Amino acid sequence: MRIGSWIFTRTEDIFVESYFPYSKKGKNTIFQPYIYLTCNSGRIILHGKRSLWSLLDAMFPDDPLPRKMLNEDLKDPFIGKDLLNGLFADTDAWPHLRLHVRTGDWVNERGKPNQGTFVMSATASSSDFDTTPSLLMIEKEFPESYIMPFTLNTKTRLITIPALVIPLVEDLQMRVVLTDAFLGKHIIFSLIEKNNSGFRPKTLDYLPVSDTLSLLSNIGDRLQTLEKVRNMSYIWPKNNPLDSGMRYYERDELEYRRFISSPSFNSFNS
């Protein structure tokens, strides 16, 4: 069943028609799977490791699959196809999935123009008609928003879930990010990207999935803060890149410290 930009399907109804482990990017061929799937809503296409692992994480939320080992198997077109079809039929897989999709133009595995319905990210669903009211409602409130897969590095594993990104219209490098439910709560944070570095004028918040009014209020406050920063002559310090393996809450704290380390912070805070 499809509702707007979401497809709700049983895991066992998904089947791999064609599997290409490598995709063309410029003059190079890289390991970015391109997969033609069928489900209860017809044919869908999945492109890239991030989207694929979003789907696999959603299928096994309590017992995550080993990424390194599976990625090696997924590099073979025959083993990869059989492996995925086996996982979709696995009785231990989460029975219902929610897929965020986009219908339109893209490119195929050879880098040629292609059209279709593309899977952007996935999450486990309580049923095949669970519509995640919070993300659906908030997405409609902000026409400029979009949903993308977001990878959380926790204490024990990586998990990729959908996240709603709400950019400041006047500066797309400033945005608010709201994740789908993680351990019963949404994670919400503000992010500014300048000088190839990330800065956060506020630390993250955890909000209950059922409290849409608090979510909207929090988003409004964060957008106001970003607008205030945009109207200032803020000095953005140059920083070294952060470790890609850093846990999400550690990154939040460090990027907040980077923001307050600017000489402009005193005038912002006054």
C-alpha positions in Angstrom: 0.0 0.0 0.0 1.3 3.5 -0.9 0.4 6.7 1.0 2.1 9.7 -0.4 5.8 9.2 -0.4 5.6 6.0 1.8 5.0 2.4 0.8 3.9 -0.1 3.5 4.6 -3.7 2.7 5.1 -7.1 4.2 8.8 -8.1 4.2 7.9 -11.5 2.7 6.2 -9.7 -0.3 9.5 -8.2 -1.4 11.5 -10.0 -4.1 14.7 -9.2 -6.0 14.1 -9.3 -9.8 17.5 -8.1 -10.9 20.7 -7.3 -8.8 23.7 -5.3 -10.0 26.4 -4.9 -7.3 28.3 -2.2 -9.1 27.2 1.1 -10.6 28.8 3.5 -13.0 29.9 6.8 -11.5 31.6 9.1 -14.0 34.4 7.1 -15.5 34.6 4.6 -12.6 32.6 1.6 -11.6 32.0 1.4 -7.8 30.4 -0.9 -5.3 26.9 0.7 -5.1 24.2 -1.9 -5.6 21.4 -1.2 -8.0 18.4 -3.5 -7.3 15.1 -3.9 -9.1 12.5 -5.2 -6.6 8.8 -6.1 -6.6 6.5 -5.6 -3.6 2.7 -5.2 -3.1 2.9 -1.7 -4.7 4.6 -2.9 -7.9 8.2 -2.5 -9.0 10.6 -0.4 -7.0 14.3 0.4 -7.4 16.9 0.6 -4.7 20.3 2.3 -5.4 23.3 2.5 -3.1 24.7 0.9 0.0 23.1 3.5 2.4 19.6 2.8 1.1 20.2 -0.9 1.1 21.5 -1.0 4.7 18.6 1.2 5.8 16.3 -1.6 4.5 18.4 -4.4 6.1 18.6 -2.6 9.4 14.8 -2.2 9.3 14.4 -5.9 8.7 16.5 -7.0 11.7 16.3 -4.1 14.2 17.0 -6.3 17.3 19.7 -8.5 15.7 21.6 -6.4 13.2 23.4 -8.1 10.3 27.2 -8.0 10.1 27.9 -5.2 7.5 31.5 -6.1 6.6 30.8 -9.8 5.9 27.6 -9.2 4.0 29.1 -6.5 1.9 31.7 -9.0 0.6 28.9 -11.4 -0.4 26.9 -8.6 -1.9 29.7 -7.8 -4.4 28.8 -11.0 -6.3 25.7 -10.6 -8.5 24.5 -14.2 -8.1 25.3 -14.6 -4.4 24.0 -11.1 -3.6 20.6 -11.8 -5.3 20.1 -15.1 -3.6 21.2 -13.7 -0.2 18.7 -10.8 -0.3 15.8 -13.0 -1.4 16.7 -15.4 1.4 16.6 -12.5 3.9 13.2 -11.3 2.6 11.8 -14.8 3.2 13.5 -15.2 6.6 10.9 -16.0 9.3 13.1 -14.0 11.8 12.9 -10.8 9.7 10.6 -8.0 10.9 7.3 -8.8 9.2 6.2 -5.2 8.2 8.3 -2.4 6.6 7.8 1.2 5.8 9.7 2.5 2.8 10.2 6.1 2.0 10.2 6.4 -1.8 10.6 9.0 -4.6 9.1 8.6 -8.0 10.9 10.4 -10.9 14.1 10.5 -12.9 17.4 9.0 -11.8 20.1 7.0 -13.5 20.5 3.2 -13.9 23.5 1.0 -13.0 25.2 2.1 -16.2 24.8 5.8 -15.4 22.1 6.2 -18.1 18.8 8.1 -17.5 16.1 6.0 -15.8 12.7 6.5 -14.4 10.9 4.7 -11.6 10.0 4.6 -7.9 13.2 4.7 -5.8 13.6 3.5 -2.2 15.4 6.2 -0.2 15.2 4.6 3.3 13.3 2.2 5.3 12.2 1.5 8.9 10.4 -1.3 10.7 6.6 -0.8 10.9 4.1 -2.1 13.4 1.8 -3.2 10.6 1.3 -3.0 6.9 -0.8 0.1 7.4 1.2 2.0 10.0 1.6 5.6 8.6 4.0 7.2 11.1 1.8 10.2 11.7 4.5 12.4 13.1 6.8 12.4 10.1 4.0 12.4 7.6 2.3 15.4 9.3 5.4 17.4 9.8 6.6 16.8 6.2 3.3 18.4 5.0 3.9 21.4 7.3 7.2 22.3 5.6 7.0 22.1 1.8 10.7 22.6 1.5 11.5 19.6 3.6 12.7 16.2 2.4 13.4 12.8 3.8 16.8 11.0 3.5 18.5 8.0 5.2 20.3 8.9 8.3 22.9 6.7 10.0 23.3 6.6 13.7 26.4 5.3 15.3 25.4 4.0 18.7 27.4 2.2 21.5 26.9 -1.2 19.9 26.1 -0.8 16.2 25.2 1.3 13.2 21.6 1.8 12.3 20.2 3.7 9.3 16.7 5.2 9.6 14.7 7.8 7.7 15.1 11.5 8.8 13.2 14.6 7.9 15.4 17.5 6.9 14.0 21.0 7.1 16.3 23.6 5.6 16.3 27.3 6.2 14.9 28.6 2.9 17.4 31.5 2.9 20.4 29.3 3.6 20.3 25.6 2.7 23.4 25.0 4.7 21.3 25.6 7.9 18.7 23.0 8.7 16.8 21.1 11.4 16.9 17.3 11.3 14.2 15.1 12.8 14.8 11.3 12.8 12.2 8.7 12.7 11.5 6.8 15.9 14.6 5.4 17.6 14.1 3.5 20.9 10.6 5.0 21.2 11.7 8.7 20.6 12.5 11.1 17.8 15.9 12.7 17.8 15.9 16.4 16.7 18.9 18.6 16.2 20.1 21.7 14.3 23.0 21.7 11.9 25.0 24.4 10.2 27.6 23.5 7.6 30.3 26.2 7.0 34.0 26.0 6.1 33.6 22.2 5.5 32.7 21.8 9.2 29.5 21.2 11.1 28.2 23.5 13.9 25.2 23.1 16.2 23.7 26.2 17.9 21.7 23.9 20.2 22.3 20.4 21.5 20.0 17.6 20.4 16.6 16.7 22.1 14.7 13.5 22.4 11.0 13.8 22.0 8.1 11.2 22.4 6.7 9.9 19.1 3.2 10.8 20.2 3.8 14.5 21.0 3.5 16.2 17.6 2.8 19.6 19.2 6.1 19.5 21.1 7.9 18.4 17.9 6.5 21.4 15.9 7.3 23.8 18.7 10.9 22.5 18.9 11.3 22.8 15.2 10.0 26.3 15.2 12.4 27.4 18.0 15.3 25.8 16.1 14.4 27.5 12.9 14.2 30.9 14.7 17.7 30.3 16.2 19.1 29.5 12.7 17.5 32.6 11.3 19.1 34.7 14.1 22.5 33.2 13.2 22.0 33.8 9.5 21.4 37.5 10.2 24.6 37.9 12.1 28.1 38.3 10.8 29.1 35.1 12.4 32.8 34.0 12.2 33.0 30.3 11.4 36.2 28.7 12.8 38.1 26.3 10.6 38.2 22.8 12.1 39.7 19.4 11.4 37.2 16.7 10.2 35.6 14.7 13.0 36.1 10.9 13.2 33.4 9.2 11.0 33.1 6.5 13.6 32.0 8.9 16.4 28.8 8.2 18.2 25.9 10.5 17.2 25.6 12.1 20.7 29.4 12.7 20.8 29.3 14.4 17.5 26.4 16.6 18.7 28.3 17.7 21.7 31.6 18.5 19.8 29.8 20.4 17.0 28.0 22.4 19.7 31.3 23.2 21.3 32.6 24.3 17.9 29.7 26.7 17.6 30.3 28.3 21.0 34.0 28.6 20.4 33.5 31.2 17.8 34.4 34.8 18.8 30.9 35.7 17.6 29.2 33.6 20.3 29.1 36.3 22.9 27.1 38.6 20.7 24.8 35.8 19.6 24.2 34.9 23.2 23.5 38.4 24.4 
